[in-house]
Amino acid sequence: MPKLAAACLAFLFPAFGQWLHYPTPGIPRTADGKPDLRAAAPKTTDGKFDISGLWKAPNGKYLFNLAADLTPDEAPFQPWAAALYKARQDNLAKDRPSSHCLPHGVPDQMAVAGYPFKIIQTPGLILILYEEMSHYRQIFTDGRPLPQDPNPALVGYSVGRWEKDELVVETTGFSETSWLDDPGHPHTDALRVTERFRRPDFGRLEARITIDDPKTYTRPWTVTENFDFVPDTDIIEHVCENEKDAAHLVGK
């Protein structure tokens, strides 16, 4: 695990629990009325898997280290990127963007364990609403191509397509402001993220995420993250109003 210990980041994650409690309409339930998370995944009227719903990361594993499942648990850095990552580690990742009220980007926004995210799937467009910092992302599934020479954005620009039971999302056009995780895996404007989403059953969402940035890494690398359906509640507003914590992050 990176030098930035989980304890140093614990203050970022409130205990998960929403004040709003309302039964999620239309979901499968067991005989005693509890959500049946092992039921079959729903499908849309045109036969595609429906990934709509409220989801959360089960823990902060991939926010603490996106490369945690690699062997060894280190990304295939280009030399300059390895030096930058080490410098960020040595400084306890003091300058990570979220310390300065900037939202997480792609893919780390979904990995923030303390806050859920809501997927809304419609014909031609999928929306992801992130509770943390009340941020959002659009994935266009209407056949349009990725934009050429776009204005850099924290979440980039995303287009998606269906391949059998998988939603394949390609994202480019990233701002170099974002980090890939809290310890500071870097990227450049050459970053291309490919996500393959599957819903094995009602209660689980799987995302196979490939990082491809030849300026930063010697080869593409992939991690698989899993998310849990969150029933009978909803997202609430979360706004980063100040940087009071930043003054206490002294770094090295």
Protein Blocks (a to p, Z undefined) as FASTA:
>chain_A
ZZbdfklmmmmpcceddfbdcddehiacdfkopacfkbccdddfkopacfbdcdddfbfk
lmmomklmpccdbdcddfklmmmmmmmmmnoommgmklnopacddfklmmmmkbccdddd
dehiacdddfbhpiaddddfehpacdehiacdfklpaddddehjaccdddehiafkbcfb
fnopacdfkbccddddddfblmbccdddddddfklpgbdcdddddddddehiacdddddf
bfklmmmmnbZZ
